[in-house]
Amino acid sequence: MSFDHPWLLWLLPLALLPLFARSGRALDNGWAALMPRDRSSDLLGWALRIIGVLALAALDIGMAGPYWPEYEVERIGKGAEIVLVLDRSRSMDQGFAGARPSGAAMKGTSPEVIDYYMKQSSRMRESKGKVARQLLSEFIAKRQDDRFGMIVFSTLPIRVLEFTQKNEAIQAAIAAGDVGRGLSETNIGLALQSALSSFDDRPYTGSRIVMLVSDGGDRLDTDARERIAYLARKHRVTFYWIYLRSTNSPGLIQEKGEAPESVESVPEYALHRFFESLGTSYRAYEASDPEALKKAIDAVNRLENLPITYLDTMPRRDVSAPVLGVALGCILLLLAANLAEIRRWA
């Protein structure tokens, strides 16, 4: 047990004062020497003194602020250690690109076709960042045994949350990403290095995941590529990239027959090829609308459910209230005894 104000405990010896206090005023009574010794009254008197000692001691200890400090408990569950790397650039405030056109697309001007495209237009107006945060919140709520960290980035990465299993803290961190508007530039290389460094000096207890949620890619310089590759192999990390396709972007899934040189100039495809070359586990999901994003996150939820060992931090417990309750009970007993005291003989 610890105390917020331990210096108050030096006053504890004063709690013994009721043992030395004199009895109350004597009642006038003739021939008191002829009365037999009343042992029950003696015992009651000492009981009241001891109750007084307990009242003073409990008051002193309660004012000192006693509490049980926080401690860690080892638990075993199914899940992973996941670092969410959320793009906070200005493009994430824009809508989705929409599904790729296909030969089976609805054509014509019938009411059904107009209604279909009106619904599509309504969904596309939702910003990619808003939909991503909403679906990530639902994803986290389903995974009670995971430990999450979070990094948001544009020009520079910001470590919003260290690893925790507390759902309230994670949800608050995701909601905080909606404050203000993002910058126009992104640096995914620095964000990935910051995410991988989250696993430094942590024991390997289960699956480790870096989940990148972004609508763009990056051409990494040689130093950044080597650093990311080294950290990924060192920490045995699995990469998941949920790519939110923007308008006019060719995306990660290329059509057959497309010349490789025509896609190497696209930053997102260059980053995709880099992830594939790392030699670690990697999965990419392309989402061009909210429904596709939901399917991608559901796929991650199904895949990562391996056993994991983790330390759960139990919060400190304040015990001043029950101690002060004991003091209050003792004082009430003393008050009741005082009210029942005989003031004069009938």
C-alpha positions in Angstrom: 0.0 0.0 0.0 1.2 3.5 -0.8 0.1 7.0 0.4 -0.4 10.3 -1.3 0.6 12.2 1.9 2.7 9.8 3.9 3.9 12.5 6.3 0.5 12.5 8.0 1.2 9.0 9.3 3.6 10.6 11.9 0.4 11.7 13.7 -0.7 8.1 14.2 0.6 8.0 17.9 -2.0 10.7 18.8 -4.7 8.0 18.1 -3.7 6.5 21.5 -4.9 9.5 23.5 -8.4 8.0 24.2 -6.6 5.2 26.3 -5.4 7.9 28.7 -8.4 10.1 28.8 -10.2 10.5 32.1 -13.8 9.2 32.5 -16.7 11.5 32.4 -18.1 13.5 35.3 -18.9 11.3 38.3 -22.5 11.1 39.5 -23.4 11.9 43.1 -24.2 8.7 44.9 -24.2 7.7 48.6 -22.5 4.6 49.8 -20.7 3.9 46.5 -18.2 1.7 48.4 -21.0 -0.8 49.1 -21.7 -1.3 45.4 -20.3 -4.4 43.7 -17.7 -4.0 41.0 -19.4 -3.7 37.6 -17.1 -5.6 35.2 -19.4 -5.2 32.2 -19.2 -1.4 32.6 -15.4 -1.6 32.8 -15.4 -3.7 29.6 -17.7 -1.3 27.9 -15.6 1.7 28.9 -12.5 0.1 27.5 -14.4 -0.9 24.3 -15.4 2.7 23.8 -11.7 3.8 24.3 -10.6 1.3 21.7 -13.3 2.6 19.3 -12.0 6.1 19.8 -8.5 4.9 19.0 -9.8 3.3 15.8 -11.7 6.4 14.8 -8.6 8.6 15.2 -6.3 6.1 13.4 -8.7 5.7 10.5 -9.1 9.4 10.1 -5.4 9.9 10.0 -4.8 7.1 7.5 -7.7 8.2 5.4 -6.3 11.8 5.2 -2.9 10.3 4.2 -4.6 9.0 0.9 -3.9 5.3 0.9 -4.1 3.4 -2.4 -3.0 0.1 -3.9 -0.5 1.0 -6.7 -0.9 -0.3 -10.3 0.5 -3.7 -11.2 0.8 -5.9 -14.3 -0.9 -9.2 -14.9 0.2 -11.6 -17.6 -2.7 -12.7 -19.9 -3.0 -15.0 -22.9 -5.5 -14.3 -25.7 -5.9 -14.3 -29.4 -4.8 -11.3 -31.3 -1.7 -9.2 -32.2 0.3 -6.1 -31.5 -0.9 -3.7 -34.1 0.5 -0.2 -35.0 -2.0 1.8 -36.9 -0.3 4.2 -39.4 -3.0 6.6 -40.5 -2.4 9.0 -43.3 -3.5 12.5 -42.3 -2.6 14.4 -45.5 -5.0 16.8 -47.1 -6.0 14.2 -49.8 -7.6 12.1 -47.1 -10.2 14.8 -46.6 -11.5 14.1 -50.2 -14.0 11.5 -51.3 -13.3 8.0 -52.7 -12.5 7.4 -56.3 -15.4 5.0 -56.8 -15.4 1.5 -58.2 -13.5 0.8 -61.4 -15.8 1.0 -64.5 -16.7 -2.3 -65.9 -18.7 -3.6 -68.8 -21.4 -4.7 -66.4 -22.0 -1.2 -65.2 -25.6 0.0 -65.3 -26.4 2.1 -68.3 -29.4 4.1 -69.5 -31.6 6.7 -67.8 -34.2 4.5 -66.1 -35.2 5.4 -62.5 -33.3 2.4 -61.2 -30.1 3.5 -62.9 -30.5 7.1 -61.7 -31.2 5.9 -58.1 -28.1 3.6 -58.3 -25.7 6.5 -59.3 -27.3 8.9 -56.8 -26.5 6.4 -54.0 -23.0 6.0 -55.4 -22.5 9.7 -55.5 -23.7 10.1 -51.9 -21.2 7.5 -50.7 -18.3 9.1 -52.6 -18.9 12.4 -51.0 -17.8 11.0 -47.6 -14.1 11.8 -47.0 -11.7 8.9 -47.0 -10.3 9.9 -43.6 -13.7 10.0 -41.9 -14.8 6.6 -43.3 -11.5 5.0 -42.4 -11.6 6.3 -38.8 -15.2 5.0 -38.4 -14.4 1.5 -39.7 -11.1 1.3 -37.7 -13.1 2.1 -34.6 -15.4 -0.8 -35.3 -12.4 -3.0 -36.1 -10.8 -2.2 -32.8 -14.0 -2.7 -30.8 -14.1 -6.3 -32.1 -10.5 -7.2 -31.0 -10.4 -7.2 -27.2 -7.1 -9.0 -26.8 -5.0 -6.9 -29.3 -2.6 -4.2 -28.2 -2.7 -1.1 -30.4 -0.4 1.8 -31.0 -1.2 4.6 -33.4 0.8 7.0 -35.5 -0.6 9.7 -37.8 1.5 11.3 -40.4 1.7 13.8 -43.2 5.1 15.6 -43.5 6.2 14.1 -40.2 4.9 11.2 -38.1 3.2 11.9 -34.8 3.1 9.1 -32.2 -0.4 9.5 -30.9 -0.6 6.4 -28.7 1.8 3.9 -27.3 0.8 0.2 -27.1 -2.4 -0.2 -25.0 -5.3 -2.5 -24.7 -7.6 0.1 -23.2 -10.4 0.5 -25.8 -11.4 4.0 -24.5 -7.9 5.4 -25.1 -7.7 3.9 -28.6 -11.0 5.2 -29.6 -10.1 8.7 -28.3 -6.8 8.6 -30.3 -8.7 7.7 -33.5 -11.3 10.5 -32.9 -8.4 13.0 -32.3 -7.2 12.4 -35.9 -10.3 14.3 -37.1 -9.1 17.6 -35.7 -8.1 20.3 -38.2 -7.0 19.7 -41.8 -4.0 17.8 -43.0 -1.0 19.1 -44.9 -0.4 18.7 -48.6 2.7 16.5 -48.3 3.3 13.0 -47.0 6.4 11.1 -45.9 5.5 7.5 -45.6 9.1 6.5 -45.1 9.5 8.3 -41.8 6.1 7.1 -40.7 7.0 3.4 -41.3 10.3 3.8 -39.5 8.5 5.3 -36.5 6.0 2.5 -36.5 8.6 -0.2 -36.7 10.6 1.5 -33.9 7.6 1.0 -31.6 8.6 -2.6 -31.2 12.1 -1.7 -30.0 13.0 -3.3 -26.6 9.7 -5.3 -26.5 9.6 -9.1 -26.0 8.2 -11.0 -29.0 5.0 -12.4 -27.6 2.8 -12.9 -30.7 2.0 -11.5 -34.1 3.2 -8.0 -34.9 1.5 -5.9 -37.5 2.0 -2.5 -39.1 -1.3 -1.5 -40.7 -0.9 1.4 -43.1 -4.1 3.2 -44.1 -3.2 5.7 -46.8 -4.5 7.0 -50.2 -1.0 7.5 -51.7 2.4 6.0 -52.0 6.0 7.2 -51.7 9.3 6.7 -53.5 11.7 5.9 -50.7 15.3 6.8 -50.9 18.0 4.1 -50.4 18.7 4.8 -46.7 15.0 4.7 -45.9 14.5 1.4 -47.8 17.4 -0.2 -46.1 16.3 1.0 -42.6 12.7 -0.2 -43.1 13.9 -3.6 -44.4 16.3 -4.1 -41.5 13.7 -3.2 -38.9 11.0 -5.3 -40.5 13.2 -8.4 -40.5 14.5 -7.7 -37.0 11.0 -7.4 -35.4 9.3 -10.0 -37.7 6.6 -7.6 -38.7 3.7 -8.3 -41.0 2.7 -5.3 -43.2 -0.9 -4.6 -44.2 -1.6 -1.8 -46.6 -5.2 -0.6 -46.9 -4.9 1.6 -50.0 -7.7 4.1 -50.5 -7.7 4.7 -54.2 -7.9 8.3 -55.3 -9.5 9.6 -58.5 -7.3 9.0 -61.6 -5.0 6.6 -59.7 -4.2 3.4 -61.5 -4.2 1.6 -58.1 -2.2 -1.3 -57.0 -3.9 -4.0 -59.0 -2.7 -3.6 -62.6 -4.5 -4.7 -65.6 -3.0 -7.5 -67.7 -0.7 -6.4 -70.4 0.1 -3.1 -68.8 3.7 -2.2 -69.4 5.8 -2.3 -66.2 7.5 1.0 -67.0 4.2 2.8 -67.2 3.4 2.0 -63.5 6.8 2.3 -62.0 6.3 6.1 -62.1 3.3 5.8 -59.8 4.3 6.3 -56.2 1.8 3.9 -54.7 2.8 1.1 -57.1 6.5 1.8 -56.3 5.7 1.4 -52.6 3.7 -1.7 -53.3 6.6 -3.3 -55.1 8.9 -2.3 -52.3 6.7 -4.1 -49.7 6.7 -7.2 -51.9 10.5 -7.2 -52.0 11.0 -7.1 -48.2 10.8 -10.8 -47.7 8.4 -10.4 -44.8 4.6 -11.1 -44.8 2.7 -8.5 -46.7 -0.9 -8.1 -47.8 -2.4 -5.2 -49.8 -6.0 -4.3 -50.0 -7.3 -1.7 -52.5 -10.4 0.2 -51.4 -12.1 2.5 -53.9 -15.3 3.0 -51.9 -16.6 2.6 -48.3 -17.8 -0.9 -48.9 -14.5 -2.1 -50.3 -12.7 -0.5 -47.3 -15.0 -2.4 -44.9 -14.3 -5.7 -46.7 -10.5 -5.0 -46.4 -10.7 -4.4 -42.7 -12.9 -7.4 -42.2 -10.3 -9.5 -44.0 -7.6 -8.3 -41.6 -9.8 -9.1 -38.7 -10.3 -12.7 -39.9 -6.6 -13.3 -40.6 -4.9 -12.1 -37.4 -6.1 -14.2 -34.5 -3.0 -16.2 -33.4 -2.3 -16.7 -29.6 -0.6 -13.7 -27.9 0.9 -13.2 -24.5 0.7 -9.7 -23.1 0.9 -7.8 -19.8 -2.2 -6.0 -18.8 -1.7 -3.1 -16.4 -4.3 -2.9 -13.7 -5.0 0.6 -12.5 -4.3 1.9 -9.0 -7.2 1.5 -6.5 -7.9 4.2 -4.0 -8.8 2.8 -0.5 -9.3 6.1 1.3 -13.1 5.9 1.0 -13.4 2.6 2.9 -10.9 3.7 5.6 -12.8 6.9 6.1 -16.0 4.8 6.3 -14.5 2.9 9.2 -13.8 6.2 10.9 -17.3 7.4 10.3 -18.7 4.1 11.8 -16.6 4.4 14.9 -17.6 8.1 15.4 -21.3 7.1 15.1 -20.9 4.4 17.7 -19.2 6.9 20.1 -22.0 9.4 19.4 -24.6 6.7 20.2 -22.8 5.8 23.4 -22.7 9.5 24.4 -26.4 9.9 23.8 -27.2 6.8 25.9 -25.0 8.0 28.8 -26.9 8.5 32.1 -26.6 12.2 33.1 -28.3 11.9 36.6 -30.0 9.3 38.8 -33.7 9.2 38.5 
